[in-house]
Amino acid sequence: MYQKMLPWLSSLFLGLIVSACNPFKNMAPDSTDIQTRLLAKRGEIPDPYPLYCYQTLGEKMCYEKPLKNGDPRLAGYYGPPPRQYE
């Protein structure tokens, strides 16, 4: 009976030993390291251009500037409100 359990017990024992001897556990970055080193600086990322999407018969069409006369088909936008351009 012990001979059938020996491979299973030995793999369990080996797994416990290897997980306890992790030489890299102190090298894991904390949240401040991630914010300062790994993430891009705010000024390096350009702001996305405005986007105005209108519902058409088939699908939504998006433009960089809103259509004139406050088109009622406006489905959504990203950027300044469309009234700013009137």
Secondary structure as the mmCIF struct_conf table of DSSP 4:
data_model
#
loop_
_struct_conf.conf_type_id
_struct_conf.id
_struct_conf.beg_label_comp_id
_struct_conf.beg_label_asym_id
_struct_conf.beg_label_seq_id
_struct_conf.end_label_comp_id
_struct_conf.end_label_asym_id
_struct_conf.end_label_seq_id
HELX_RH_AL_P HELX_RH_AL_P1 TYR A 2 ALA A 20
TURN_TY1_P TURN_TY1_P1 CYS A 21 CYS A 21
TURN_TY1_P TURN_TY1_P2 PRO A 23 PHE A 24
HELX_RH_3T_P HELX_RH_3T_P1 LYS A 25 MET A 27
BEND BEND1 ALA A 28 ALA A 28
HELX_RH_AL_P HELX_RH_AL_P2 SER A 31 ASP A 33
HELX_RH_PI_P HELX_RH_PI_P1 ILE A 34 LEU A 38
BEND BEND2 LEU A 39 LEU A 39
HELX_LH_PP_P HELX_LH_PP_P1 ALA A 40 LYS A 41
HELX_RH_3T_P HELX_RH_3T_P2 ARG A 42 GLU A 44
BEND BEND3 ILE A 45 ILE A 45
HELX_LH_PP_P HELX_LH_PP_P2 PRO A 46 PRO A 50
STRN STRN1 LEU A 51 GLN A 55
BEND BEND4 LEU A 57 GLU A 59
STRN STRN2 LYS A 60 TYR A 63
BEND BEND5 GLU A 64 LYS A 65
HELX_LH_PP_P HELX_LH_PP_P3 PRO A 66 LEU A 67
TURN_TY1_P TURN_TY1_P3 LYS A 68 ASN A 69
TURN_TY1_P TURN_TY1_P4 PRO A 72 ARG A 73
STRN STRN3 LEU A 74 TYR A 78
BEND BEND6 GLY A 79 PRO A 80
HELX_RH_3T_P HELX_RH_3T_P3 PRO A 82 TYR A 85
#
